[in-house]
Amino acid sequence: MPGTLYVVATPIGNLGDITLRAVETLRACPHVAAEDTRRARVLLQHLGIHTRPASLPAFDERGRADAVLAPVRAGEDLALVTDAGTPAISDPGGALVALAVTQGIAVVPIPGACAAVAAVSVSALPADRFAFLGFLPRKGGARRTLLETMRSLTLAMVLYESPHRIAETCADLAHAWGNRRAVVARELTKLHEELLRGTLTELAERLGQGAVKGEIVLVVEGAAESESEVPMTDEALRAEILRQLQGGQRSIKDVSSALAASLGRPRSELYALALELAGKR
């Protein structure tokens, strides 16, 4: 019989946030796989565990996954950890878990600290329901399409972002979604934990004034009920298509796909309309 793959959540900063069950699992498993073995060793040594972790970095997860699972197929248990938080959630691990399932290996979650949930809990924004977007696509049509798709949702939006892109992202979101209230949660559970509150424009200006450091979660309030419930008139739809086509930075396909997703209308219909309007510009 194969062993078990345990997906173990680790602290997002403060080592005291590890669960008792996670400690027991890490001590019991003869094998550990980690996103970064150096960081994993710091945690393991803190817990008095001397297991030597195997490397499973994001850039080569698929290439190494089968070899990492070899001892599990032989009947031994494996604990999977990442640098912080839960594996496979905006971190390596998804490919390993998927491969384990296809090979008939049992996969058991060991939950723990989560930066997204921690940020939502102190956001003071309406967030009893929220959408987790992880890291946005950095540039191009994929980024614009995702932002357009999510614009009309009344759910709060939760994103992860790097410190050197957070000001730009706040500005992009203000342009795509309007100047909504938001919270930047920086270095959660760590010594320099900080919560910045304001509108997206205010946060973009504030964060753009100097170097920003640390891990960041961004929580943005959802669209107003009135914004999501009022259907778009044909005139408004034509104006929106022309606005998105302006400057030639977005293709007709990108614009029609994004609007079809956000408005619930057939993409073929919007593509034909966009073609018509593009020819009249």
N, C-alpha and C positions, 0 to 999 in steps of 0.2 A: 504494500500500500504506500502511496506517496505521502509525503509530509504535508504540512500546512504552511501557506504563505500568510503571514500576519502583516497587515498594513497599519503601521504604528505612527500615530500623531505625536510629534515632539513639541516642546515649548517654542513659542514664537519670539521669545526673548528671555524672560525670566525663567531660569532653570527650575524654580520652585513650582512652575505650572504643570510639570509632567504628572500624569496620573499614576496611581499605585498599580493599576493594571498594566500600564505601559512598562513600568519598571519590572514587574514580574515577568512580562513577556520577553523583554530584552535579556533578562537574566536566564530565562529558560531556553531560549533559542540558541542552538549551536552555531547558527550562521546569521549574519546581518549584511544587508545590502544598503548602500548609502549613496546619495547624490554627490556628496563631497566627503571622502573618507577622513580628511583632516578635521572637519567640523564634527563629524560623527564620533571620532575618537575623543574629542573634548567632552561630549555628553557622556559617552560610555565610561570614561575614566572618572568623571564626576559621580557616576553611579556605582563605581567599583567593579565595572565589568571589563574584562580583558579580551573579549572577542575581537578579532581583527576583521573589520568590515571589508566587503568586496565593493568595488567601484561600479556605480551605475549612473554616469553623468547624463545630462539631458541630451548632449550632442551625439551620443552613441548608445542610447538606451535600447533601441531595437537591435542593434548589432550585438549587444552583450546579454540581452535578456535570456536567451536560451541557456547560455553557459551559467548564468547566475542561478537558474532554476534547476541545474543538474543535481545538487544535493537534495532538493525537495523531491524530485522524481525517484531518488534513491531511498526515500523514507524519512529524511530529516527536515526539521522545521526551519523556516527562514523568516526573519523580521526585516521589513522594508521601512527605511526612514529617509527623510529628506533633510535639507538644512534647517528648516523650521516649518511647523504646521503639519498638514496632512498630505502624504504622498498622493499624486495624481490630481491634486487640486491646484492648478497653475504651477505645478512642480512635476518633476519626473515621477513615473510610477504607473501611468495609465497603460503603457505598452506591456509592461511586465505583468500587470494584473490580467490584461486581456489574453496574453499568451498562456498564463497559468490556467485560466478558465478553459481555454481550448484543449489543454493537456489533461484536463480532469483533476486539477489540483484545487483543493479547498482554499478559499480566500476569506480571511476573517478580519474585519475592521477593529482597530483599537483606537477609539476616538479620543480627542483631546482639544488643546487650544486651537482656535481658529481666528486669524486676524480679521477676516471679513465680518464674522459674527460679533467679535469684540468691538469693532468700530461701529456697527449698527446699533449695538446696545447703548452706546453713549452719544449717539448722533443727535438726539433730541428732534429728529425728523420723523414724519409719518412713515414708518418702515416695518409695520407688522407683516407686510409682504414685500419682498424685494427680489430683484433680478441680479444675479452675480455674473458680471461680464469678464472677470479675470483681467488679463492684460489686453488692451485694445490692439488691433493691428496698427503698426506704426504709421503707415502712410498709405496713400493711394485709394483706389476704389473700394477695397475691402473695408477700410476704416470708415469712409463716408457712407457706404451701404449699411454697415452695422449701426451707425449713429442715426441714420434716417429711419431704420427699422424700429429702433427703440424709442424714438422721439415721442410718440403719442401714448406710450404706456404710463399708467398711473402708478405703477410700482416704483419704489425707490431703486436707484441703480448703485451697485457697489463694484468698484474697480480697484485693481492693483496698478500702481504706476511707479516708475523709477524716479528718483529725486531730480535728475537733470531734465526730465520731460514733463513734470507735473504742472508747471506754469503754462506750458504750451497746451497741454491737454485740457486744463480748465478753460482756457480761451477757446479752444475748439468746441468744447461742450456748450459754452455760452452761445457760440454762433449757431450750433446745430439744434440745441434744445431750448434756447432762451436763457435769460439770466436767472437761473433757479438758485435756491439756497443749497448749500453744500457744506460738508465737513471734511477737512483733510486730517486724517489720523496718522501721525508720524511716530515711528519708534515705539509702538505699543508694547507695554509691559517692561520696557527698558528704562535705563536711568534718565534719558532725555525725552521721555514720552511727552507728546505735545498734541493738542487738539486745536485746530484753526477753524473758525466758523465764519461764514459770510456768504455772499453771492459768488457765483462762479467768476464773475468779472473782478470782484474785489480780491478773491483768492489768487487769480492769475496775476494781478498787479502786485500783490504783496509778495508772492513767491518768486516773481520775476526780478525782485530787487537785489537778490544776492544768492549765493550758493546754498542749495538745499541738500541735506544729508539724511540718510537713513531709509528704512523701509516705509512705504506709504500705502495707506488705504484711503480711497476717496468715496464718500457717500453723497449721492445727489438725490434731491427729492424728485418724485415722479411728476408727470404732467398733471395739470389741473383737470378735474373731472369735466369741466366745460370744454376744455381743449380737445379731449379725446372723444366726447359725445357728439359734437356738432359736425355733421357731415360736410365735406368740402364741396363747394359749388363747382360747376363746370368752369366758370370764370376764374375762380380761385385756383383750380387745378391747373389750368393753362398758365396762369401767372407763376405758379410754383415750378412747373416744368421749365419754363423759360428762365426762371431764376437759377435753377440748378444747372442748366446748360450754359449759363453765361460764362464767358471767358474760355470756353472749350476745355476746361479742366476735367469735366466728367463726361463720360460717353453716354450715348442714348440708352445703351443697354443697362449701364449702372443706374441711371436715373429712373428708368421704368421699373427695374427690379426692386429698387428701394421703395418707391411709391406703392408698388403693388403689395409689398409686404406690410407697409404701415397702414394702407387704406383698405386692404382686403379686396382689391379689385383685380381683374385679370391682367396679367403682365402683357399679354398680346395686345390688349386694348390700349394700355398706356404706352406701349412701344410704338404702336401705329400713330397715336396722337403726338408723341414726342418727335417722330420722324416728320410728321406734317408741320409741326411748329418750327423745327430746325430748318426746314426748307424755306420758311417764310421770313426768317430773321434777316 
